[in-house]
Amino acid sequence: MFLARYNWLPWLASDAMPLASTVIYVAIITSIVVVLFHRVVKPQNNKKPATRSQNTLPPELRWSVAQLAHSFFTAQFDFIKEGFRVTGSKAFRFQLRKNQVIVVSGEEARRTFFGAKSLNLYEGFQVLIGTIPTGLNPRVLHGIYKRLNNLQRPDNLQNLLPQLITDCHQKMNSWDNLIIDPCASLHDVTFQMIIRAVTSYEVAEDTRLVSRLKYFYDIIDASVKPLHLWAWVPGLATFYKLRASMYVYWTFHQAVKRRVHSGVRRDDSLQQLLDSGESFQCIVGFMMGLPIAGARSTGTIGTWLLLYLASEPSWSRAVHNEIKDLTTTYRDFSSLSKEDIMGSISAIPLAAWESQTPQLDLCIRETLRRAQPHTAVRRNIGPDLSIGAYTIPSNAFVLYPFSDTALNPTLYPDPLRWDPGRTVVDNNAFIGWGGGTHLCKGQRLANLTLKIIVACTLMSYKIDIVSKNGDVVTGAPVPDWNDYLTCRPQGDCTLRFTKCRE
């Protein structure tokens, strides 16, 4: 086990924290909890001094601190919906720790939220969510975006295509007659593909190392979603996150160090970063950050894409035929055995993947709408800002739930239904890849990854939605919008993969 090599570090040892230290640690945490208890359980003091803009602030959701924090972090979709219902307004506010948070909705709010320069994405995540380091220099962010754009150049993606397809096929190859939890197994596939795309050849080729990285990234990722108010008190979650982060850092640190010292050149992301003269720390940071930024969201959309295709045979056939047509265009499909189908998929050039899959494009777009329970967050770093009749004070946090657009019956009639062929009322309202100046920077790679997953699945397997006992489930699955990390299906829902025999 990797960590056994570092047992001299107390926080990495398997028996880290001896008994005495543990007792002291628990005593400190208990003391903090006792001090905070009275403030947490009592309702908030609603008698605040009047300010000049008091009458223009959105109505306040007057719940106790504990109720607000617990509801916000454990059932965010229901919490926001209830907030709008209770206040009877298109915007409402509440206090989260010492932070004033305002939730907005409506077309004007959407335009302002994604367009106002004073609403800062990074400040919002740094303080309210805690997934971005504080004090991040804008020039550092610009450098990250530049490196990501270089990674997604057509020539780079074209060279990467066969490797991504091979990775996907190898991960799925043992799924014949297997009932899988799509929220676990498909995330493993996308994680392998993202590691291939943004790190190094040596890391991506080591399947045991990739599995270990996935384990630790899951720990880091889970810490983004506190289970309750006490998650803000430093505790075991912080310890596990630190331990996981150190393992991930050390893994990529060693990968870069070995490449530099070996003098071996590879056609991969690491080599491009080295050749461009990036610093050691920038390279390690880039390789660490991209998997957590892209693997989970891509895995979630890939999971739901297959779930919906399995529930809609007509769309599954349409996408299957579309991919088959591409394979016959670039290679003789009729003469291929099932073992050679992956070779035929690999023969499809990048340009065809990106421009000749209209049916699959519709399916991806509709899945982004229906199964992405995201709530965007910003912080107003400028002066007071107006949205409709309400004022957004400086330093306030602003939330915009994607459900306000994605599940809006005016924009999407019968919004709970997955319907890729639906008539789009307003193209500008689609925010599946983000909005305004904050569009997904890895959109091109994510889109390609999703298409490869669908192609490898439909060209090799028949997929059915079944219960854990193997009984066929009829009807489309329903995403749990309160589960904003993995968006698991409600109820008993798994996928059965059956190898195509014809």
C-alpha positions, 0 to 999 in steps of 0.5 A: 500500500502506497501510504505505508511508505510514509508512516513516519508522517503521523497524518498519513500513517494507518494508525495516525493519531495515537490514543492520547492525541485522539482524546485531546482532539475530541475534547477540543471539538466537544468544547467548541460544540458546547460553546456553539450549541446555544447559538446554533439551535436558537432561532436567528435574531430577526431584529436588525438595525434598519439600513438605507437599503433595508426595504429593497432587500429580498424577503428573509427566510426566518429559520434557525441557523441549524435548520437553514444549514442542515436544509441547505446542505442536505436537500438543497433543491427542496430548500430553495423551492420551499424558500420561494414558496414560503416568501412568495417572492422571486428572490429570498435571503438567509444567513449562512454563518456570517454570510448573507445569501440571496437566491434569485430566479426569473429571466432578468435574474438569470441574465444579470447573474451570468452577465454582471461583472461584479458577480464573481464566481471564484469568490463565491466558491472560495468562501461559501463552498470552499473548493477553490484556494483563497488568494488565487491570482487571476493570472494563475487562472488565466494560465490554467485556462490557457493550458486547458485550451491547448490540451483541447486543440484539434490535433491534440484531441485527434491524437488522444481519441484512440487512447480514450476509446481503448480506455473506455472499451477496456473498462467496459469489456467485462460487463457482459450479463452484469448488473452495475450501479451506473453511478459508480461504474460509469464514474470509474470509466470517465475518471480513467478517461480524464486521467488519460487526457490531462495527466501522464501516460505512466499514471493512466497505464497503471490501473491500480494507481488510477483506482487508488487515485479515484478512491482519494478523489472521492474523499476530496469530492465528498468534502465539498458537500457537508452533511450537516452544520457541524461539518464546518467544525474541523474534524475527521472530514478535514483530516481525511481530505488532507490525507487524500490531498497529500496522496494525490499531490505526491502521486503527481509530484512523483510522476513529473519528477520521474519523467524529468529525470528519465529523459523519456518523451511521451505524447501526453499532457505532461510532456506538453506542459514540460515543453511549454516551460511550465513550472514544476508546481504549476504542472502538478497543480494542473494535473491535480485540479482537472480530474476533480473539476471534470470527472464527476460532472462528466460521469454524472451526465454520462450515467444519465445519458445511458439511463435515458437511452435505455429507457427510450428505445427509439432514441437508443436506435437512432443514436446507434444507427448514427454511430454505425453510419459513421463507422461505415463511412470511415471503415467497412463495418460489415466485414468487422467482427465484434472484437474489431468494432472498437477499431472501427469507432477509433477510425472516426475522426474528431471532425466527424465526432464533433459535427456529424452526430446530431441525434447524439448532440440532442440527447446530450443537450437534453440530459444536461437540462434534465439531470444536472442539479446545479446551483451556481454561486457568485459573490458581489465584489462590487457596489450594490447591484439591482435585480428587478425590485431588489438590491444585492448588497456588496459582499453578499452571495448570490445563488441561481438554481439551474432548475429555474431554467431547466425545469421551467414549463414555459421554456420546456413544456412537460419539463420532467420528461426527457425529450431530446426532440422537443421544440426549444422555445429560447435557445439563449435560456439553455445553461447546460454548459454554464452561461455568460462569461463562465461557460465550461472551459472543458466543454470540448473534452467533456462532450467528446468523452460522453460521445465515446462512452455512448458509442462504446456502449451501444455498439457492443451492448444491449442495455436495460434498466433493472432493479438490483434483483434483475427485474426489468424497470419500466418508465424513465428513471427520476434524478434526485435533484437534492443529490447535487454531487452524483444525482443518483436515480430515485428508487431501485435503478441499475443497468444490465449490460448484455453483449450484442451477439448478432 
